[in-house]
Each structure stands twice: as structure tokens, then as C-alpha cells.
Amino acid sequence: MSKNIYKGLLLSNIKKDYTLSIVAKLKGKKVDLPLEYAELTDEEYEELTEKYGQEILPLEPIVSQWEKKLLEISFKGHESVLELFVVTNEEVFQWVAVKVFRINLSTGRYINMITSGLLYGKKYNRRRGVRINIDKVMNLEQEGETFHVIVKDLSYCGVGFFELGEGMVKKGVPFILHLTEPGENGEEKLVCKLVGKILNQRNDSGGIFSGCILSTKHAAFLQKYIAMKQLEQISGKKQDFRITHNVIGENWKRDRAERLKASK
């Protein structure tokens, strides 16, 4: 393992195949937005580093990627604290208080660029990523068996689900979770099969709640999926998919038990 791994990750060592996102504030709420690495020509890279140094991260234009939905995010001023997250094949790294600049290159190309006062991004606990609430019954496969679980929350690198009773999904053994969304006619359609495994479990009002990590190969898809859900919740307008809200009130325990039984 290289020396840099122990310290963290340099901005200049970020590769195009890593999964990138920035956490920004939108209408008082945090939104985790995927980023796209900008591949530069030798001429463009030389121009950029001569002006701004080696420790930079070139990005494709952020606002245009999200069809101007990010115009309300402030990339300037002391009130906005931006965080950069980078998912490699094995680890997640975080930079806090990064700065985003618009750069017009002499080649006529426009890009965004991230700089940071921190030389290294620090290792980040994957289970602490931005989460959305789902509270929905989904199928889970493990060792040839299919189980019905209530998926409670989802992040780009983790998921939490509930099982009624003692719980049948094994801890530490890989599983495949079928992430679904309602189709046009109300039927459930498969969005993605997520590979993961349980890290911890706890008793939770008549059942077992499991906290899990997901394979990093899903990170790019899930970051965009979760960002769309957050934008949907903030704007009040439906995006590509739809999620249900958490059940609240006195009957929530009975409700989830009934949904699990009805799915069998």
C-alpha cells in the first residue's frame, strides 16, 4: 500500500473512474450531487496547473449537468460549506470546505475546478453518507433464498432494512437487494440489483434492523438516484422516480408488520 493511502488521497491523484460528488446546501438542506471528471488535453492541463498549481480537480460543468437545477446553490460566501467525496474501489475520501471555480480555458472550453486548503482528503466512514428515507417492502436474495424486507433508508454506499421477527438474512454474507420503483401503471419495476452485506444488527420493536454496506460498483448510480430524490423532496416536483414517505403515528409498527405479511 502506498504512503499516500495512510495520509489520505491527493486531489491530483483522483482518477476519471472514481465516483465523485459534492455535498452542497440547497434551500437550507444538504444535497449530494454527482460530479463528472473533466478529461483535459495536455495543453489545457498545462494551462490550468500553471495558473492554479497541481492540487486541483477539473470537472465538467456542474450546473449544465443538472439542467440548471443547481442555480440556487451558492458556491460562494461563508454560509455555504461544500464537501467533496471521492469513492475509489476500496475507500471513500472526504474534503471539507472546498471551493468551486468556473474556468474559461484559452481553448474556448468552460469547466469547473475544485481546490481545497487540505492537502489530503481524509478517509470517510461509508455508512455516514447522505441518506434518503424509503420505508418500502422489497425483495432480497441470499444463498438462493428470497426474503421480504422493509428498506428503511438508502445512501450511495449503505442501506438499512427491517425484518419482522427474528430475522433470516445472515450477517456478513453477501446479498442482492432488488431496488424497485412504481411504474406508469402502478406496478413495481426493477431499478437496480444492489450487492451488499450486513455489518450490524439490533432488535427493533418486534423485529431486526440491519445496517449494511453496498458494493462500491453501485456508487455512481446511487449518487445520481439519491440526488434526484433530494431535489424532488426540495422542489416538490417528481423527477425520474418516486419514493414513499416514512410511516408516522401510533400505527407505524402494525403497518410495517402488515406489509411484510402481505408480501409473503
N, C-alpha and C positions, 0 to 999 in steps of 0.2 A: 504493500500500500504506500502511495506517495506521501511525501511530507506534507503537502497541501491538504490532504484529507483530514489530518489531525487538526489543522488550524481552521479548516473550512474550505470554501471554494472562492476563487478569484472571479470577478466579473469577466475578465479577459479569457478565462478558461471555460466559459459557458459555450456549449455546442448547440448546433442547429437542431439536433434530435432530442434535446432536453425539453421537458414541458415547462412552460413559463407562464406566470400570472402575476398580476399586481392587485393588491387589495387597496381599494380607494373608497372615499366617502361619497355617497350619493343621497341627497335629501336626508342627511343625518344618519344614514345606515351604511354599513360596510358592504361592498360588493367585490367579489373575487372574479376578476376579468382575465381571460386568457390572452396571451401575447404571442406574436409571431416573430421569430428571429429574422433579422434582415441580413441576407447574404449580400456582401458588398464586393465590388471589383477591387483589384489591388489598388487602383488609383483612388477609389472612393475611401477605402480603408486608410490609406496613407494620409489623405486629406483630413480625415476625422481624427486620427491619432496625433497628427502634428498640431492640431488646434486644441485638443482636449485630453491628450495623454492616452496611455494604454488601457487604463482601467475604466472601460466604458462597455455598454451593451447596446448595440444597434438593433432597432426594432422596426418592423413595418408599421405604417401609420396606425395608431391605436383607434382614433375616432372613426376613420373610414371603415375599419374592420367591423365596427358595431353600428354602422349606418346612422352615425351622428347621435346615437343614444347616450353617449358619454359627454355630451357638451355641457351637461350640468355638473360634471365632476371638476372640481378645481384642482389643477396641478400646481398652483402657486399659493403662497401665503402660509402663515404659521398655523392656520386652523386645519389644514389638510395634511395628514401624515400618511404617506404612501409606503407600502411594504411590498417588496419583491420576493416571490417564491419561485424556486427552481427545483424541479423533480428530475433527478438522474435515475439511472437504472436501479440504484440501491438506496439512495438517500434523498432527503428533502432539505434544502438550504434556504435561509431567510436573510434578507437585508432590510433593516428598518430605516425609515426616514430617507428614502431615496428621492432623487429629483428627476423629473421628466422634461426633456427639452425637444423642441421642434427644430430640426436641422435641414436647411436647404443646401444641398451639395452643389458644387460647381458643374456637375454633370447634368443638372436640372432635376435631379431626384430629390424627393422630400421623404425624410424618415423621422422617427422619434429616437431619442437616445436617453439611456438611463445612466446616471452617475450616483455614487454613494460615498459618504465620508468614511465608510467602513471598508478596509482593505479586503477582508474575507467575509463571505456570507456564513452564518453560523448554522450548524445542524439543527433541524427543527423536528419536533415530535409530530409525526404524520397524523396522529389521531386528533390533533388540535386544529385541523384545518376548518375553514368556514363551512358550516353545515346548514342544510335545509331540512325542515320537518316534513315528513311524508305521511306516516300513520296509515299504512295500507297493507293489505294481505298480498303476499307474493309467494311464488314457488322457489324452493331452494333444493338443489341436488347435492347429495354427498354419498360417495361409495355406492352408487347405483340406486339409492333411495330418494324419494321426493318428499319434502316436508313443506307444510304451510306455515309461514311466519308472518308477523306484522312488522314491516320495516318502519322503524320509528324516525330515523334520521340518516342523512347521507352527506358525505363530503367527497372531495376528489380522491381521497385515499383511505376512507373508512366508512363503515356502515354500522348501525345499531339496530338490532331486531329483537322482538319479543316472542317467546313460545309459551303456550298455555301448559300448565302442569310442570312436570319435572324437566322437560326439555330433552329433545332427542338429537339435536345437532351436536357433533363431537367437537370439543375444544382442540385446537391445534391441527386439525385435519382439513385439508383444502375443500372448499365447497364452491358451487356455482349458483349464484343468485340471478333469477330472471327478473330484470328491471322492466316493468311494463307501464304503459300509459293508455288512457282511453282512446279508442279510435273514433272515427267520424260517426259510427252507428252505436257508440257506447260500449262496444266490445273491447276487451283488453288486447293490446298489441305489444309484442316483444320489442323493446328498445335496444337492449344490450344484455349479454350474459357476463356477469361480473364474477371474477375469481377472487376468493378471499379465504381467510381463516379467522377463527375466534381467538382473541387474545385474553379476554377476561369475561367473567360472568358474575351475575348477582341475582339473588332472589328478589322478585318484584311483584308483589300483590297477586299471588296465585299463579305465578309463572316464573320464567327465567329470562332476564335481559342479557343479551350478549353484545359485547363491544368487539368489533372486528377491524382488521386492516384489509385493504384491497390491493391487488396487483398494480404495480406502477404502470403497466401497459394500458390501463384504463384511464390514467390521469388526464390526458389531453381531452378525451371525450367528456369526462365527468366535469372538468373545469368549465367547459362551454355550457354543458347541460345545467350546472348549478348556477352559473352566471345568468342564464336565461330565466331560471326560476326566480332569482333575486330581483331581476329587472321587472319581471311580471308582477311580483308582490308589491314592488315600489310604485310602479306605474298604474297598477290595477287593470292592465291590459294583458290578454293571453298572448304568449309567444308561441314557440313551436310545440310545447307540451302543456299538460295541465297536471297539477298535484292537488291532493285533498289537504284540508287543514286538520291539525290535531284535534281530537275529540276532547271536549272540556265539559265540566259539570259533574254532577253526582253519579251519573250512569256510565262514566267512561270505562270503568273496569268491566262492567257487564257487557258493554258494547263490543269491546275487543274480543271477549270470550265468545260472544255470539257469532262474530265474524269469522273467527278461526274455526268454530264448529261447523258453520255453514259452508266453509270452503272444502270440507273433507268429503 
